[in-house]
Amino acid sequence: MTEATPERRRQLPTTEELRIWRNFVETTAALNSQLTSRLQVESTLSPGDYVVLLALSEAPDQQMRSSALASHVGWERSRLSHHLGRMERRGLISRRECPTVPRGSEVRLTPSGAEAFHRATVPHLRAVRDLFVDALTPDQLRAAGEIAAALRTHLDARPEE
């Protein structure tokens, strides 16, 4: 990893760095678009539904406090609240007041939500393999993992803005 010296931080990206950045952003957007399209065609779930259901399916007792869920999926609490309302109307999740926290709520995966999640998982994982894993050699896949980890570490070390 390259050390970001004060001089390097003040520099604008080079033409080559901007070309790489743009390719990265555009390719990531195209990949996300194709994964989203496949998920919606092969299931009744949106990517937002899937990420919420995944988090709940992995949580103890398949439930989480809404504030913890918002943090886990990286959404603002208001965005999550609106999305959970739509999911609740479709019977994918249920919400109830948290008995230990005033104005807090617990979100629980319903049997219908668990079934929808399980039906969507295999087709979604096939799409991940087809669109991402199979496009890369094992060395490229390992490098992609290292790049993602380096970016995550760099972003996590930065103060909240």
C-alpha positions, 0 to 999 in steps of 0.5 A: 500500500502506498503511503499518503504523504502530505504532498501526495494528498494535495495532488490531484489524481493523474490522468492514468489514476482518473482513467483507472478510477472511472473504469472502476466506478463504471464497472462497479455500477454495471455489475450492480445494475446487472445483479439488481436486474437478475435479482428482481427478475428471479425473485420478488426482492429488491437489493434492499430487501435482500440485504435486510433479509440477509442481515436478519437471517444471520442475526440471533433469533433472526431479529435485530434492533432497528438502529443496529440493523441500520448500522449493519446495512449502512443506511440512514435510519429514516431510509431503513424505516421507510423500507421496513414499512414496505417490507412489513406490508409485504409480510417479509418482516415484522416490527414491534416496540423494543421492551428495553429501549424507549422509542426503539423497535425490533425487526424480525424475519417472518416465515414468509420473509425467510422463504422469499430470502431462501428462494432468492439466494441460489439464483443470486449466488449463481449471478454473483458467480456468473458476473463476478467470480467467473470473469476473474482468474483466481489471482485476480479474484484474490487481488480484488479481495485485497483491494476491497480490504485495503479500501475498507480499511482506509475508509474505516480509518477516516473520521466521519464526515 
